[in-house]
Amino acid sequence: MAGHSKWANIKHRKGKQDAKRGKIFTRLGKEITIAARESGGDPDTNSRLRLAIANARAVNMPSDNIQRAIKKGTGELEGEAYTEITFEGYAPGRVAVIVETVTDNKNRTLPEVRSTMSKHGGSLAESNAVAWNFERKGVINIATAGKSEDELLELVLEAGADDLEYSEENSRIICAMENFAIVSKYFESNNVEIAEAKLEYVPKQTTTISDLAEAQKVLKFIDAIEDIEDVQNVFSNFEIDDSIVDKLED
């Protein structure tokens, strides 16, 4: 059951969450608004909203921002009419990517995503060109907090999750999409520090990059896509070989 995700661990170590704090607040605000619009503003009866609020609190998003986003979703405050759009494409080296966006202007988002991909050595693809290699899964990022891999595996089994990607600082719990709310609640109730919990596109097969220059190009591509205002999440199927990880972090 235990696994190792080099890309996930690199993202944790780079500390990109802290570096892009303003973008994270915007992304989470949109997610809260959409969740409240779809199923109401009560987190006790709206699991998507409850998770969005938990993610916002995990990065210390102010309570006023959270409440304002909820009210925009329920119509108590005027807000943008957001639409969720998912794009598929390729990073350099034909690495597969799935890009989730939330936008109030489709005519702005598509050209910007296409242009950014092209500028950084990638390309936009047709629907289902790469999605076949991904599964929609629940992913819970937690602070390992000194727990051993065996200790976390025991929690994973008890929660009804499917897989564990372990590292000494941060670990990822992966579960079936239909079990996501139950598994998330299990870890919350067992006082495990959750950094983020969300649905992700998890690759069925991965490509390992062992060339430093190629890895740098792919990471630069991902960073550029994540910097687009309307982008919520970017998922990919690559891993970086351990032999060049330290060089990337220098």
C-alpha positions in Angstrom: 0.0 0.0 0.0 2.8 2.5 0.8 4.0 4.6 -2.0 6.5 7.4 -2.8 5.6 10.5 -4.8 8.7 12.4 -5.6 6.7 15.3 -7.1 4.4 15.7 -4.1 7.4 15.8 -1.7 9.3 18.3 -3.9 6.3 20.6 -3.8 6.2 20.4 0.0 9.9 21.1 0.4 9.8 24.1 -2.0 7.2 25.8 0.2 5.3 27.1 -2.7 2.2 27.4 -0.6 3.8 30.2 1.4 5.3 31.9 -1.6 1.9 32.2 -3.3 -0.3 33.1 -0.3 -2.4 35.7 -2.1 -3.2 33.3 -4.9 -4.1 30.6 -2.5 -6.6 32.9 -0.7 -8.2 33.7 -4.1 -8.3 30.1 -5.1 -9.9 29.0 -1.8 -12.4 31.9 -1.9 -13.6 30.7 -5.3 -13.9 27.1 -4.1 -15.9 28.2 -1.0 -18.2 30.4 -3.2 -18.9 27.6 -5.7 -19.5 25.0 -2.9 -22.0 27.3 -1.2 -23.7 28.1 -4.5 -24.1 24.4 -5.2 -25.3 23.0 -1.9 -25.9 25.9 0.5 -24.0 27.8 3.1 -24.1 25.3 6.0 -20.9 23.3 6.3 -22.6 20.7 8.4 -24.8 19.6 5.5 -22.4 20.6 2.7 -19.3 18.4 2.7 -17.6 20.3 -0.2 -18.0 23.5 1.7 -16.8 22.0 4.9 -13.6 20.8 3.3 -13.1 24.2 1.5 -13.4 26.0 4.9 -11.0 23.6 6.5 -8.5 24.1 3.8 -8.9 27.9 4.2 -8.3 27.7 7.9 -5.3 25.5 7.5 -3.5 28.4 5.7 -4.9 31.0 8.1 -7.3 32.6 5.7 -9.2 35.3 7.7 -12.7 34.4 8.9 -14.1 37.6 7.2 -12.8 36.4 3.9 -14.4 32.9 4.4 -17.8 34.4 5.4 -17.8 36.8 2.5 -17.1 34.0 0.1 -19.9 31.9 1.5 -22.4 34.8 1.2 -21.4 35.4 -2.4 -22.2 31.7 -3.0 -25.6 31.9 -1.3 -26.5 35.2 -2.9 -26.4 37.3 0.2 -23.7 39.3 -1.4 -23.2 40.2 -5.0 -20.5 38.1 -6.6 -19.1 36.8 -9.9 -20.9 34.1 -11.9 -18.1 31.5 -11.8 -17.8 28.5 -14.2 -15.6 25.5 -13.7 -13.6 24.4 -16.8 -11.0 21.6 -17.0 -8.3 21.6 -19.7 -6.0 18.9 -20.8 -2.5 19.3 -22.3 1.1 18.5 -22.4 4.1 20.0 -20.6 7.6 19.7 -22.2 8.6 16.1 -22.9 5.0 15.2 -23.5 4.3 15.1 -19.8 0.5 14.9 -19.4 -1.3 17.7 -17.4 -4.8 18.4 -16.3 -5.7 22.0 -15.4 -8.7 22.9 -13.4 -9.9 26.5 -13.7 -12.7 28.7 -12.2 -13.5 31.7 -14.3 -16.0 34.5 -14.8 -15.0 34.9 -18.4 -14.4 31.8 -20.6 -13.2 33.9 -23.4 -10.3 35.1 -21.3 -9.3 31.8 -19.7 -8.9 29.5 -22.8 -6.6 31.8 -24.7 -4.5 32.5 -21.6 -4.1 28.8 -20.8 -3.3 27.9 -24.4 -0.8 30.8 -24.8 1.0 30.0 -21.5 1.4 26.3 -22.4 2.8 27.2 -25.8 5.2 29.8 -24.4 6.7 27.3 -22.0 7.1 24.4 -24.4 3.8 22.6 -24.0 0.5 22.5 -25.8 -3.2 22.3 -25.2 -4.9 18.9 -26.1 -8.3 17.7 -27.0 -10.7 16.5 -24.3 -9.8 12.9 -23.1 -6.4 13.1 -24.7 -4.7 12.5 -21.3 -7.6 12.1 -18.9 -7.6 8.3 -19.6 -4.4 8.0 -17.6 -5.9 9.7 -14.5 -8.4 8.7 -11.8 -10.4 11.1 -9.7 -9.4 10.4 -6.1 -9.7 12.0 -2.7 -6.3 13.2 -1.5 -5.6 14.4 2.1 -2.3 16.1 2.8 -1.3 15.7 6.5 1.6 16.7 8.7 3.4 13.4 9.5 4.2 14.8 13.0 6.7 12.1 13.9 4.5 9.2 13.1 6.1 6.2 11.5 5.0 4.8 8.1 3.5 1.8 9.9 1.5 4.0 12.3 0.1 6.0 9.4 -0.7 2.9 7.4 -2.8 1.7 10.4 -4.8 4.9 10.3 -5.2 4.6 6.5 -6.6 1.1 6.9 -9.0 2.1 9.7 -10.2 5.1 7.7 -11.0 3.1 4.7 -8.5 4.8 2.5 -6.6 3.1 -0.4 -3.0 4.3 -0.3 -0.3 6.3 1.6 2.5 8.3 0.1 4.8 8.7 3.1 7.5 11.3 3.9 9.0 12.4 7.2 7.5 15.9 7.0 4.2 15.6 5.0 2.3 12.6 3.8 -0.6 12.1 1.4 -3.6 9.8 2.0 -5.4 8.7 -1.1 -8.9 7.3 -1.2 -11.8 6.5 -3.5 -13.8 9.6 -4.5 -17.0 8.2 -3.0 -15.2 7.7 0.4 -13.6 11.1 0.5 -15.9 12.8 3.0 -15.8 9.8 5.4 -12.0 9.4 5.2 -11.5 13.2 5.7 -13.8 13.2 8.7 -12.0 10.2 10.2 -8.6 12.0 10.2 -10.2 15.2 11.5 -11.8 13.3 14.4 -8.4 11.6 15.2 -6.7 15.0 15.7 -4.4 14.6 12.6 -3.2 17.9 11.3 -4.7 18.3 7.8 -2.9 20.7 5.6 -5.3 20.3 2.7 -8.0 17.8 1.5 -9.4 17.9 -2.0 -10.3 15.8 -5.0 -7.4 15.3 -7.4 -6.6 13.7 -10.7 -4.2 10.9 -9.7 -2.2 9.3 -12.6 -2.5 5.6 -13.2 1.0 5.5 -14.7 3.8 8.0 -14.2 6.8 9.2 -16.1 10.1 9.5 -14.3 12.4 12.4 -15.3 16.1 11.9 -14.7 17.5 14.7 -16.8 18.0 18.0 -14.8 17.4 20.4 -17.7 14.2 18.6 -18.7 13.0 18.6 -15.1 13.6 22.3 -14.8 11.6 22.9 -18.0 8.6 20.9 -16.7 8.7 22.6 -13.3 8.9 26.0 -14.9 5.9 25.1 -17.1 3.9 24.0 -14.0 4.7 27.2 -12.2 3.7 29.3 -15.1 0.3 27.5 -15.4 -0.3 27.8 -11.7 0.4 31.6 -11.9 -2.6 32.1 -14.2 -5.3 33.9 -12.2 -8.2 31.5 -13.1 -6.2 28.3 -12.4 -7.3 26.3 -9.3 -5.2 23.2 -9.6 -2.6 21.5 -11.9 -2.2 17.8 -12.0 0.5 15.8 -13.8 1.9 12.3 -14.3 5.6 12.9 -13.8 8.0 12.1 -11.0 11.5 13.4 -10.6 14.3 10.9 -10.0 15.9 11.2 -6.6 19.3 11.6 -8.1 18.6 15.1 -9.3 16.2 16.3 -6.5 19.0 18.0 -4.5 20.2 19.9 -7.6 16.7 21.2 -8.3 16.5 22.6 -4.8 19.9 24.4 -4.9 
